[in-house]
Amino acid sequence: GDLTDSASIMRILEQVKPAEVYNLAAQSHVAVSFEEPLHTSNTNALGSLRILESLRILKLFKSKFYQASSSEMFGLAKKLPLDENSHFSPQSPYAVSKLYSYWITKNYRDGYGMYACNGILFNHESPRRSENFVSKKIVKGLVEVSFKKRKCVYLGNLYATRDWGHAKDYVRMMHLILQQKKPDDYVVATGVEKSVKDFVNCVAKYLKIKIKWTGKGLSECAVDLNSNQIIVKIKKSLFRPLEVPRLRGNMNKAKKVLKFKPNYNFDKLVKDMIDHELKTLK
Ligand code: F7E
């Protein structure tokens, strides 16, 4: 189906009569949402409404609904860590569109008694992540540098921090969210905050590339101390019109109710992504 096409959604739901619906469809790239705000809103915001409204029209009140809400909705957070009661302050068309879906999901739950939940997931990565997201870009880029297949990786804001978890852990949580007696909303995070620069340092360490950072602002770069080559450079066009400077979640509710026990921490996540990249390259 296509979330911008109500009829296709309606037809599928009528045929399948699903026990559970996981709405993971989206234009999910924050930077792209500044270039394509209408497409992003149509898919991410109205797309969720199209599913919910189809379920209601078809009287599929037994179908449970999961909405992929995002930590981006918190945006310019005043106080960290962020939990289910934290204030929202979206900083991109992407975040605004996700906030619409967050509220409409709650609205259908409260108004029509539907089993509809929001998983407010912080960044979750895996070897399957595409290269236009920073985690994969760094891993793939530095692996290629270490095999001399590439000279340099270009990045934007090195100082943004994110709470990075593994997609495998988070998908288990999505499922658990729909297995509870009552529908509810949950933050899923690790509670650990790392910067983009920390990510680069961690990948370099695993690949045994000794780097030294020099310069400031747009001139900041990482030099490989072995080859004396610059392997990370900053590119102005990779900065966003608005940035979310820091994100860190508090997953106490998920821990308590869903018994959230992640198998991966930051280091294990990075290692998993590197191992996959090395295997692919070899
Ligand atoms: O950026 C900075 C960038 O694009 C992370 C999506 O899954 O998680 C993801 O959104 C940070 C930002 O992910 C580059 O400015 C620096 O501060 O990997 P990202 P995101 O924007 O955090 C949330 C939870 C979602 O819901 C989204 O769907 O890294 N950054 N240099 C860069 N980012 C990119 N992409 N490329 C760079 O060169």
Boltz pocket constraint, residues with backbone or C-beta under 6 A from the ligand:
constraints:
  - pocket:
      binder: B
      contacts: [[A, 27], [A, 28], [A, 29], [A, 30], [A, 31], [A, 69], [A, 70], [A, 71], [A, 72], [A, 121], [A, 122], [A, 123], [A, 124], [A, 132], [A, 133], [A, 134], [A, 135], [A, 137], [A, 154], [A, 155], [A, 156], [A, 157], [A, 158], [A, 160], [A, 161], [A, 162], [A, 196], [A, 238], [A, 239], [A, 240], [A, 243], [A, 244]]
      max_distance: 6.0
